[in-house]
Structure formats: C-alpha cells, structure tokens
C-alpha cells in the first residue's frame, strides 16, 4: 500500500476539487441563448459585467431597489419601471427568457452568489 505524503495528499485534494470548481463556474455561466439576449437587450444600459456607473442600473453593487428575488427581477423585466429607462419586455421575450435573464443578472452581485436572496429586502 502506498503511503500518502503531505504533498500527495494536497495533490489528491486538488484533483478532487477541480470538478467541483468547474461545475461551480459553469453554473454561473448562463445558457448561450440567455447570454445572447443579455447582450442584445440589457448590456447597453447595464454593461457586460452588470457594473453600470449609474447606481440604479448596477447589478453588482448589492442595491436592488425593486427586490433581488428571481420573481421580483422577472416582474421588472416583464413590466418595466414607469418613469425610468427600464422598458417592459413582455412583448419581446417569453416567460422562460425573462426568468433566465432574471437568474443571470443576479450572478453579477457577489452577495447573492454566496447564498439565498435577502428576505423582503427592498430599498
């Protein structure tokens, strides 16, 4: 039986964790069709990484004025926000596309990636 030296133990642990890291990274990457929709419908205002210099359009700053739950974000995408630049997309996108976009924009916020959305937190 081969004795596991500290170096071999570290290598074994690293090899076992690679598939988990790859799966985690893949989970944050949206399906290609959602990424294409984001690029064509959202990126001009919210930027490629969601870090818009306009606070109300920023997905990465942790401030979700209309809620951070998928359902709340889907409602904003569906209905828009009257009096703002956020137009409704219900006539342009399916419910599945809207839900996919809602899930994707949440990934820009590091706080939301690490756990469930804050409960009832609306600003």
Buried (B, 14 or more C-beta within 10 A) or exposed (E): EEEEEEEEEEEEEEEEEEEEEEEEEEEEEBEEEBBEBBEEBBBEEBBEEBEBEEEBBBBBBBEBEBBBBBEBBBBBBBBBBEEEEBBBBEEEBEEEBBBBBBBBBBBBBEBBEEEEBBEEEEE
